[in-house]
Amino acid sequence: MFGYIIRRLIQTIPVLFGITVISFAMIHIAPGSPIGQALDPKVPKKVVEQWEKNFHLNEPMLVQYGLWLKDLSSGQLKSFKDGRPVLEKIVERLPATIWLNVVATLISFAIAIPMGIFSATHRYSLPDHIFTFFAFVGISVPSFWLAYMLILLLVQGFGIPVLGVQTFGLAALPPLASLADRAWHLFLPAVIFAVGEIAVLSRYMRGSMLEVVREDYIRTAKAKGLSEDQVNYHHALRNALLPIVTIFGFLIPSLIGGSVIIESIFAWPGIGQLGYQSVLSRDYPTIMTLNTIAAFLVLLGNLAADVLYAWVDPRISYS
Amino acid sequence: MPPNGAEIVMEALQSPKPYSFRREMFNQFRKNHLAMGGLILIGFFFVIALTVLSFAFFKVYFPADPNAINLTQRLLPPSASHLLGTDQLGRDVLSRMLHGSWISLTVGFVSVAIAISIGVLIGSVSGYFRGWVDVVLMRFVDIMMTFPTFFLILTVVALLGPGFWKVMIVIGLTSWTGTARFVRAEILSLRQRDFVQAALAVGAPSGRIILRHVLPNAMAPVLVSATLGVAGAVLTESGLSFLGFGVQPPQPTWGNILTEGRLYIFDAWWLTLFPGLAILAMVLAFNLCGEGIRDALDPRLRR
């Protein structure tokens, strides 16, 4: 197992290299100098030149790439927008995004897994068809539209504030009320986030359960005369849950990619919002770093998923 | 109970028509009501888009000119004269939605055509030639797959500037990796079959073997991924539109009607509700249809 992890880590090195090359090259496909795009055209030439020097933009492309890698790995990379280190900006946004993701994931697991099990044990029943249809709606609905519809309903219908981390001007509330206020502001974006995940996860759970029910040991358990529930929940479910752990590996990447739209709508101060703001203000160092980190997280997530899977399922060996 | 081999053979012998894989698949598909519903809905969208486009070619607009501004009729709720209401410039929302329908379909189909072409090309070259070509191409696929797709598309579109063609090309260039992977897997297995060996033995060139013998056998899953891909592309375009990087006004699209409308969300809910419903319906139709084809192709799901 340990040897497998080492081998996988070595395999990621060329991929990691490719990721940095593409992140870097992507920015330079844009016509004109990155500075010209980021600065006002009325800025004097001298200032522009100073900028270019500060951000090494007057160097040859290869040297720029090398310097970028060096700055990135040592955490020295500065944002175009405010000159602060990019990593610092990302780290301070991290808690908000992690909270959002954790709550969304908990909601989606709590709903999707029972839904999937029920669908599988009552295959082709009316509830199964209804769940199936709603799972399709869940993966097809534009999240921003759903968000606006819910905002419209809650604000218009019930007058409940929804944007930001807490209600504006209510920071000085007693601790308990303030906590409740924050929890509520977290809840709505998390629910919208969870809708897509519930749809995918419940279908996955249903498929996994139906796969296991076909196995010989299930037939054996039924032949022994065990009750339907005993077979379903003691024999089938435990094995059907195994593939679900690999889902965790895919959840890590959504930390960045999945939340751009939702975080912008709810003014949620997380990484997705930072990404959108950097795209709008053409803050290239931040965009490049976010892309690189996101890709790196996917690599780690895939590795974690494989290792977890081998750990929970002794039938799999990676020797 | 799935029919066993003997039953299928008996049925094939008794039926007047010879066994056809395509007819069998279509029969399976037809039994799936959700998938059939999706197919009908897709047909409906096509008819609307084509009708509106051909009438617009002769400068005939119905029910009204989508770009006719009428400031005395701003933000009117749905009524008999404006079935879906009017927007902030007094334009008829129904007309704008009808005239935007072909945009979503075109974005979906063109970007998927790009993605599938690249995916099939890279997948078949990789799977057929194997060796270092395969290693290099698959590492490239690995790298592309690690990027967060939506953020990547957003970055590139923002750098290039928004536009109808740019959006389609960027979505196409970033969503071919899944296709490449499974086409490669199919071809790795197909190239070991006897009929490919036979073609090799009679001296058929690689290009002919790939195009005539191997690829047609790998097309069924490509169709599934293309159908689901259209759904994904329509959704991505609407997301880009929402963030202001999609197809730009004055050309009406479902995405930009919704985006302009959200500024008036508390005064004019119809500007947000209806375009969103249309996007949902189209994406849902393609998803249902794609999953229906996938199920029809899976012999374990026979009923």
Interface residues (C-beta under 8 A of the other chain):
Chain A: P14 V15 G18 I19 I22 M26 I27 I29 A30 H129 T132 F133 F136 V137 I139 S140 V141 P142 S143 F144 W145 L146 Y148 M149 I151 L152 V155 Q156 P253 S254 I256 G257 G258 V260 I261 S264 G275 Y276 V279 L280 R282 I287 L290 N291 A294 A295 F296 V298 L299
Chain B: L34 R139 F140 D142 I143 M144 M145 T146 F147 P148 T149 F150 F151 L152 L154 T155 V156 A158 L159 L160 A231 L235 S238 G239 F242 L243 L258 R262 I265 F266 W269 T272 L273 G276 I279 L280 V283 L284 N287 L288 E291
